[in-house]
Amino acid sequence: MTRWPFARGMSQVATSHHAEDEQYLASSHAIGESNLHHRKHWEWAYIHATAVHAGVVGDGCRALGFGVGSEPLVAAFAAAGTTVLATDQSPETAAAWADTGQHAASLAAVQRPDICAPDVLSERVQFRAVDMTALPADLRVFDLVWSSCCFEHLGSPEAGCDFVLAAMEHVRPGGVAVHTTEFDTTRWRRCRETGSVAAGDYVAFYRARDLRRLVRRLRAAGHEVTANWRVSNHHPMERRIGTFPYDDGPQMRLDMAGRRVTSFGLCITRR
């Protein structure tokens, strides 16, 4: 087995080595993206590939996406036959997210005609405003629950972890939740936080120790998590560090608030 296996039920750190994986390339095609060495691309490909591997994509499957913004996953899942409930925070609380085009207020934000025909998307996808810090009980249960780089923005490191636990109530037994988040590759003594929720720029940069604690909580609740904590720094693309103002060019590592940051994918199976 390769030292850097990709998205086969494994929680893991983003690496450019995954761009050589067949499933990474297949999921990249499915989500209509080609920027293989960009960490946001990695997050979407990871969520898609993990869901496909778990068998929760296709006819008869139901998926719930949190904080979907304008990401391509909603369209990709709908194109494969999945029924999707796409959610994001209300426009009244979106703040800077709306100003930067990263907020969804309706189905219009997730339309991707190059991935899914608009009539098919309208038939298979519903939209609802949801506060991730107070999940409504009537969301029901789904085969797949996902979020892409969302739970680190909820106001504190603890609030993000509480969301991940609470969201498991909406996963059917045997179903999966897949989340991605900021991952601090440095060894600082405390979790770095910046910004504010009110301004729409709060973010917590989770370290391995923070996510290990979350994994222990998930396992204590009876859920299954397998994790690979290895961090690659040897691929040439990982030595290219993006700096502010960040662009859409290849960048798997960023300098953010003085930390060396990439992405982490978390896969949880409900038992």
N, C-alpha and C positions, 0 to 999 in steps of 0.2 A: 504494500500500500504506500502511496506517496506520502511524504512527510507533511504535505499541506492538503489533506482531503477537503473537498468542498461540499458543504450543504447536504450531507447525507445523514440528517438527523442530529448533527453536531453543532453545539454552540461554539463560536469561534471568532478570532480576531481577523479583520480584513487583511488581505495580502495580495500583492500583484501576481503572485504565483498562481492564483486561482484563474487568471485570464487564460491559462493554458488548459483548463478543465473543460471537457465536452459539455457537461451540464451547465456550466457558467455561460458558455457560448450559446447553448440552446435557449437558456432563459433570457440572455441578452437579446436574442432575436425575437423572442416572444413579447418582450416589453418594448421593442422598437428602439432600443438604445445601442450605441456603438462606442461610447467612451469607456472602454474596458478598464482603464487604469484610473478611474475616478471613484472615490469612495462612496459617493451617492449612488452611482451606477452599481457598485458592489452591493450596497444595501438592498436595492430593488431586486437585483439578480439573486441575492441570497434568499430573500423572502419567497420569491417565485419558485426557485429551485427546491427549497425546503418543503414548500407546500406540495409541489409535484411529487417529490420523493415520498411524502407522507400519504399520498393518494387522496388528498382533500381538494383537488381541482378537477372540475368537469361536471357533466350532467348529473343532477341530483345533489350536488354539493352546495352548501351555504357558507358564505364568508362574511365576516364583519371587519371592516377596516377603520382604524381610529386615526384622526388627524391627517386625512388623505391628501389635502391640498390639491395640487395638480399632478400628482404622481401617476405613472402609467399602469400601476398594478391593477387598479379597478377595471380598466379597459381590458387588460390582458386576461384577468380571471373571467370576466364576462364573456370574452371571445371564446374561451375554452368551455363555456357552458355553465359556469358557476353563477349562482344567484348571489348578489352582493348587496349588503347594507353598508354604504359609504357614509362616514361621519366626519365632522370637523366641529370646532368650537363655533359658537354663535358669532355673527358679524359684530355684535356689540362688544365682544371681548377679544376680537382678533388683533386689534392694535396694529403693530408693525407688520404682522404676518400678512395682513390684507394689502398693505402698501407695497410689499415686495413680491406679490403674486404667489405667495405660498399658502394661501387660505382658500378653502372651498366653501361657497355659500349655497351651491346648488349643483345639479348634475352637469351644468355647463362647464364647470371647472375640470371635470374628469373626462370630458369628451376627447377621444383620440381616434379619429376616423381612420388613421393609418393602421390601427391595431384592431379596432372593433367598430363595425358599422353603427352609426348613431341610433338606428331603429332597434338594433339588437341590444345596445347598451341601455336604452330607455326601457326595454322590456325586462331586462335582467337585473337592473340596478335601481335601488332606491337611495335617497339621500335624507340624512337627519342630522340636526345639530345636537352634539353631545358634549357635556363637560366631563373630561377624563378624570377629574378629581371627585366626581359624584355620579357614578354610572347609574342610569335609570334601571330599575328592576325589570322593566318590560322589554328589555332588549332580546330576551330569549336566549337560546343556545345555538351554536354554529359548529360546523366541522372545522373551520379555520378562523382564527382571530389574528389580526396583524396590526403593527404600527411601524412606521419608518422614521427613526430619529425624532420621536415625539416625547417620550416619558421623561427625558432629561430637562424638559422645559416647564414642568408643572409647579415649580416654586421651591423645591428642596430635593435633595437626594432621596430622602425618605418618602416624599410624596410620589416620586417616580416609581420606587419599588412597591409602594402600596398599590399603585395602579396595576402593575403587572400581576400582583396577587389577586386583586379584585376582578380583573378581566378574565381570570380562569373560571369564574362562575358562569361565564357565557360560552365556554368551550364544552362540547359534549364529551362524555367519556370515550377515550380513544382518539379524540380530535387533538389538534395542535394549535398552539399560539406561537407566533414568530414575531419578535421585536428586534429592532436595531437601535443602537444608541451610541453616544459619544464615548470613546475609550481613550483614556489618558495613559500613554505608554511609559510615562516617567514615574519616578518613585517618590512622590511628594507625601508628606505625612498626613495631609487631610485632603478631602475631595474639594477641588476648586470650583467655586461658583461665581458667576458674573451676571450683571444685568438685573432686571426686575420683571415680574410677571405683568405689571401694569403697563410697562413700556413695550412689552412684547419681545424683550431680548434676554430674558433669563435663561441660563443654561448651567447645568451641572456636568462636569467632566468626570465620569465614573472611572475609578481605577479598578484593577483586577480584584483587590481586596473587597471593594464595595460590591462588585458583582458576584463574588464568591459568597458573600453574606446573603445576597438575594437568592442565589441558587440553593443555599441551605434552607432558607425559608420555604422555597417552593417544594423541595424534597420533604421537608417536615409536614407540609400540607398534603403529601401523598402523590405529588406529581413527579414525572420522570424528566431529568435533565442530564445530558452527557456533554461535557465541555472539554475543549482543547484550548489551553491558555497560552500557547506558544505565540510569540511575537516575532515576526520576520523583519529584519532590517537589512537584508542582504540583496534583495532584488533591486536592480538599478532604479526602477521607478519609485522605490521606497526611500531613496536617498534624495529625491526631488521634493523638497518641503515647500508647500504652498504658504504664502504670506498674504496678509491683508493689503489691499482689497483682493479677495479671492476671485478667481475666474473659473471658467468651465473647462480649462485645459486639464490634461492628465495630472492628478494629484491624489495619491492615496494617503499622504500624511500632510497635516497642516500645523502651523504654529498658531495656537489660539490661546490668548491670555497667558502667554509664557509657557504653555504646555505643548508637548508634541502629541498631537491627537490624531486618531484614526477612528474606525468604526468597529463595533462588536455586534455580532448576530446571536440572538438568544432563541433557542428552540425548546419548547416545553410541551410535553405530551401529558394530557390529563388522564389519570388512572382512576 
